[in-house]
Amino acid sequence: MCVIKQLLDQVAEINFKNFGKVLISQGILLYVTENVEKGLKYLIRYGRVSLDLNVRHFAYSDFNEIEAISRGYHGTIFSAKYFGRKVILKKHNNTTDIKGYKALFKELCISALVNGHPNVLTFLGDTIDPETNNFIIVSQLANGGNLRSYLKNKTTPEDVFEISLTELLPIAEQITLGVQHLHNQNIIHKDLSSENILMNDGIPKISDYGSSAKIDDESFSLSMGAYCPSYSDPQAFITAFFEPSFASDIYSLGLILWELSSGVLPFSVFQDKRCLGLYIYKGLQNEIIKGTPIEYSKVYKQCWDIDPKNRPGLDEILLKIQFSKGENKTITNNIKEYNNFLSNKVQSL
């Protein structure tokens, strides 16, 4: 019998019949009570999903040097030390109502499901702040920051970006392998961007599953949630009842592959991203940077197809990236000139 089920059975006020099923790691079925609010609060604060996921529970008092480093839609990210080891603490913004509990429960389950891949940020466990009773997810601290800052550091004071193919292509391949791992678990990330890919010793690691969905389990919503418009499937802007799909992640991945070769945030000239979808629908795309391998640029452009059915699969993307590895040169992009070019192109549409 599931450990969590045993714990819940001991709580008299919780009716353990007709439960919704949540699929988690190793095929274990975790049952969440009809009285969802009581059930989730009990699971998270007392039973802890970690008992079934073999995930470590940390004592909050063992963390020190806790410092906020970023704030987002889903929560606040802190750096901390655990007996000298640097880690990340993610504290959800809202754990005071059922919506907040469901969000953090979902992220915990997805983090555990995808754990163990070299291109996914390592999920270490959980802890609880005794002062606020906030549930906190503990993860590996990537020492190289996010991919956006990593690429920015390759830009000279004159706004010229340079990257060698011997550096670019392995990063592109590893990001694609990370996305493939998520999809193999039937998980759609829904918020892939260079800010949600962290660099650790030069190795990219996909992170942040606050918006993610598991497509074979209705307990994990497919609604859009938070997303970055610059990387979002244009179908989100032009389809009335849009639901993200694997192809939505492919679109975002294609933009990240382009960003690796350009050093430029996609569609950075747009101040108001609300109109971006219309321009993409009218034909606006980022331009291929001179020196980009032909097969590499072909495949990321296929990822941008307006029709999701025409976008390539991850095996094809990996094949084109690997095919390009024989080339050994450096790509250079004058970012100021590129942005001026794209601004003029936008005005012509």
C-alpha positions in Angstrom: 0.0 0.0 0.0 1.1 3.5 -0.8 2.8 5.2 2.2 0.7 8.4 1.7 -2.5 6.4 1.5 -1.6 4.8 4.8 -1.1 8.2 6.3 -4.3 9.6 5.0 -6.3 6.6 6.1 -5.2 7.4 9.7 -6.9 10.9 9.4 -10.5 10.3 10.4 -12.0 13.5 8.9 -10.6 12.8 5.4 -12.9 10.6 3.3 -10.6 8.4 1.1 -13.2 7.3 -1.5 -13.6 8.2 -5.1 -10.2 9.9 -5.2 -8.7 11.6 -8.3 -5.5 9.9 -9.5 -2.2 11.7 -9.9 0.5 9.7 -11.7 3.9 10.1 -10.2 7.3 8.5 -10.5 7.9 4.8 -11.0 4.2 4.1 -11.8 3.0 4.8 -8.2 -0.5 6.1 -8.0 -0.9 8.8 -5.4 -4.6 9.3 -4.4 -5.7 12.8 -3.5 -8.9 13.1 -1.5 -12.3 14.5 -2.7 -11.8 17.0 0.0 -8.9 18.4 -2.0 -8.0 21.3 0.3 -7.6 19.1 3.4 -6.0 16.3 1.4 -3.3 18.5 -0.3 -2.6 20.4 2.9 -2.1 17.2 4.8 0.1 15.6 2.0 2.3 18.7 1.7 2.7 19.7 5.3 2.6 16.4 7.1 2.5 13.3 4.9 4.8 14.9 2.3 4.8 13.4 -1.2 8.6 12.9 -0.6 7.8 9.7 1.4 6.6 8.1 -1.8 9.0 9.7 -4.2 12.1 8.9 -2.1 12.9 12.6 -2.1 14.7 14.0 0.9 13.0 16.3 3.4 15.4 19.0 4.7 15.2 20.8 8.0 14.8 24.4 7.3 17.1 25.4 10.2 20.0 23.7 8.4 20.0 26.3 5.6 21.9 29.6 6.0 23.0 32.6 4.0 19.5 32.7 2.4 19.3 35.4 -0.2 16.5 36.3 -2.7 17.9 36.2 -6.3 14.8 36.5 -8.4 11.0 36.8 -8.3 8.6 35.3 -10.9 5.0 34.5 -11.6 5.0 31.3 -9.5 7.4 32.1 -6.7 10.6 33.6 -5.3 14.0 32.0 -5.9 16.5 32.1 -3.1 20.1 30.9 -3.0 21.2 29.3 0.3 23.9 27.1 1.8 23.3 23.7 3.2 26.4 22.6 5.2 28.6 24.6 2.8 26.8 23.4 -0.4 25.0 26.0 -2.4 21.4 25.2 -3.3 18.3 26.9 -4.7 15.1 27.3 -2.6 11.9 28.0 -4.5 9.1 29.4 -2.4 5.8 29.6 -4.1 4.0 32.9 -4.0 0.7 31.5 -3.0 0.2 28.6 -0.6 -2.7 30.0 1.3 -5.5 28.7 -0.8 -6.4 25.6 -2.9 -5.1 27.0 -6.1 -1.7 27.7 -4.6 -1.5 24.2 -3.0 -2.4 22.5 -6.3 0.3 24.5 -8.2 3.1 23.6 -5.8 1.9 20.0 -5.6 2.0 19.8 -9.4 5.5 21.3 -9.6 6.8 18.9 -6.9 5.4 15.9 -8.8 6.7 17.0 -12.1 10.1 17.8 -10.7 10.3 14.3 -9.2 9.2 12.7 -12.5 11.9 14.3 -14.6 14.7 14.1 -12.1 17.8 12.3 -12.9 18.6 13.5 -16.4 21.9 15.4 -17.0 20.1 18.2 -18.8 17.4 18.7 -16.3 18.1 20.7 -13.1 18.6 18.3 -10.2 15.7 18.2 -7.7 17.0 17.6 -4.2 13.9 17.6 -2.0 11.6 19.8 0.1 11.6 21.9 3.2 9.1 24.0 5.1 9.7 27.5 6.5 8.5 27.2 10.1 7.7 30.9 10.4 5.4 31.1 7.4 4.5 27.4 6.9 5.4 27.9 3.2 6.4 24.8 1.4 9.8 25.1 -0.4 11.3 23.1 -3.3 15.1 22.5 -2.9 17.1 22.2 -6.1 20.7 22.2 -7.4 22.3 25.6 -7.8 23.7 26.0 -11.3 27.0 27.9 -11.1 26.7 29.6 -14.5 23.5 31.5 -14.2 20.8 31.2 -16.9 21.4 30.8 -20.7 20.4 34.4 -21.4 23.1 35.8 -19.1 25.6 33.1 -20.4 25.1 34.4 -24.0 25.1 38.0 -22.9 28.6 37.5 -21.4 29.7 36.6 -25.0 28.8 40.1 -26.2 31.6 42.7 -26.5 31.2 46.3 -25.3 30.7 47.1 -29.0 27.6 44.9 -29.0 29.1 42.2 -31.0 28.2 38.6 -30.1 30.6 35.7 -30.9 30.3 32.0 -30.3 32.1 29.0 -31.8 30.2 26.1 -33.3 32.2 23.8 -31.1 30.6 25.4 -28.1 27.1 26.2 -29.6 26.2 22.8 -31.1 26.8 20.7 -27.9 24.7 23.1 -25.9 22.0 23.0 -28.6 22.1 19.2 -28.6 21.9 18.9 -24.8 19.0 21.3 -24.5 17.1 19.2 -27.1 17.9 16.1 -25.2 16.5 17.7 -22.0 13.3 18.6 -23.8 13.1 15.1 -25.2 13.4 13.7 -21.7 10.4 15.8 -20.6 8.3 14.7 -23.6 9.2 11.0 -23.0 7.5 11.5 -19.6 4.5 13.0 -21.4 5.3 16.4 -19.9 5.0 19.7 -21.8 7.2 22.4 -20.3 5.1 25.3 -21.7 7.6 28.0 -20.7 10.8 27.2 -22.4 13.1 30.2 -22.7 16.8 31.1 -22.2 15.9 32.3 -18.7 14.6 28.8 -17.7 17.7 27.0 -18.9 20.4 27.1 -16.4 24.1 26.6 -17.0 26.2 24.4 -14.7 29.9 23.9 -15.6 28.9 24.7 -19.2 26.1 22.1 -19.3 22.5 23.4 -19.9 19.8 22.2 -17.5 16.1 22.8 -18.0 14.3 24.2 -15.0 11.1 25.8 -13.7 8.1 23.5 -14.1 5.6 26.0 -12.6 3.7 26.1 -15.9 4.3 22.6 -17.0 1.6 20.0 -17.8 1.4 16.2 -17.9 -0.8 15.4 -20.9 -1.9 11.9 -19.8 -3.2 13.2 -16.5 -6.1 15.7 -16.2 -4.9 16.6 -12.7 -2.1 18.6 -14.3 -3.8 21.5 -16.2 -3.1 22.3 -19.8 -4.1 26.0 -19.4 -1.4 28.5 -20.5 -0.6 29.9 -17.1 2.5 32.1 -17.1 4.5 32.2 -20.3 7.1 34.4 -22.1 5.5 35.9 -25.2 8.8 36.1 -27.1 9.0 32.2 -27.1 5.3 31.4 -27.1 3.6 29.3 -29.8 1.9 31.9 -32.1 -1.2 29.7 -31.9 -1.7 31.1 -28.4 -2.3 34.5 -30.0 -4.4 33.5 -33.0 -6.5 30.5 -31.7 -9.5 31.1 -29.5 -9.2 28.0 -27.4 -5.5 27.2 -27.5 -4.1 24.3 -25.5 -0.3 23.9 -25.5 1.1 20.8 -27.0 4.5 19.1 -27.6 4.6 21.2 -30.7 4.5 24.3 -28.6 7.7 23.3 -26.9 9.2 22.6 -30.3 8.4 26.2 -31.4 10.1 27.6 -28.2 13.1 25.3 -28.7 13.5 26.6 -32.3 13.8 30.1 -31.0 16.3 29.0 -28.3 18.4 27.4 -31.1 18.3 30.6 -33.0 19.2 32.6 -29.9 22.3 30.4 -29.4 23.5 31.5 -32.8 22.6 35.2 -32.5 23.0 36.2 -28.9 19.8 38.1 -29.3 16.6 37.7 -27.3 13.9 36.7 -29.8 11.9 39.7 -31.1 13.7 42.0 -28.7 12.7 45.1 -30.7 9.1 44.6 -29.6 8.2 46.7 -26.5 4.6 45.6 -26.5 4.6 41.8 -26.9 0.8 41.7 -27.2 0.9 42.5 -30.9 3.8 40.0 -31.6 1.5 37.1 -32.5 -0.1 39.2 -35.2 3.2 40.1 -36.8 4.4 36.5 -36.7 1.1 35.4 -38.4 1.8 38.1 -41.1 5.2 36.4 -41.7 7.7 38.0 -39.3 10.6 35.7 -38.3 14.0 36.1 -36.9 16.7 36.2 -39.6 19.4 33.6 -40.0 22.8 34.9 -38.8 25.6 34.7 -41.3 27.8 31.7 -40.7 25.1 29.4 -39.2 25.3 25.9 -40.5 22.6 25.3 -43.2 21.0 22.2 -41.7 20.9 23.8 -38.2 19.2 26.9 -39.5 16.8 24.8 -41.6 15.6 22.9 -38.7 15.1 25.8 -36.3 13.1 27.6 -39.1 10.9 24.4 -39.4 10.3 24.7 -35.7 8.7 28.2 -36.3 6.1 26.9 -38.7 2.7 28.5 -37.9 1.0 25.1 -38.3 2.1 22.9 -35.3 1.7 19.8 -37.5 4.5 20.9 -39.7 7.1 21.3 -37.0 9.8 18.7 -36.8 10.1 16.0 -34.1 12.9 16.0 -31.6 14.7 13.1 -33.3 14.9 15.1 -36.5 16.2 18.2 -34.6 18.9 16.1 -32.9 19.9 14.6 -36.3 20.3 18.1 -37.9 22.3 19.4 -34.9 24.6 16.4 -35.0 25.0 16.7 -38.8 26.3 20.2 -38.3 29.0 19.2 -35.8 31.6 18.7 -38.5 31.8 22.5 -39.1 34.4 24.4 -37.0 34.0 28.1 -37.2 32.8 31.1 -35.2 29.5 32.9 -35.7 29.6 36.7 -35.2 26.6 39.0 -34.9 26.4 42.7 -34.5 23.4 43.0 -32.2 22.7 46.7 -32.7 22.7 46.3 -36.5 20.5 43.2 -36.3 18.0 45.0 -34.1 17.9 47.9 -36.5 17.3 45.6 -39.4 14.5 43.8 -37.6 12.9 47.1 -36.6 12.8 48.2 -40.2 11.3 44.8 -41.2 8.6 45.2 -38.7 7.7 48.6 -40.1 7.4 47.2 -43.6 4.8 44.6 -42.6 
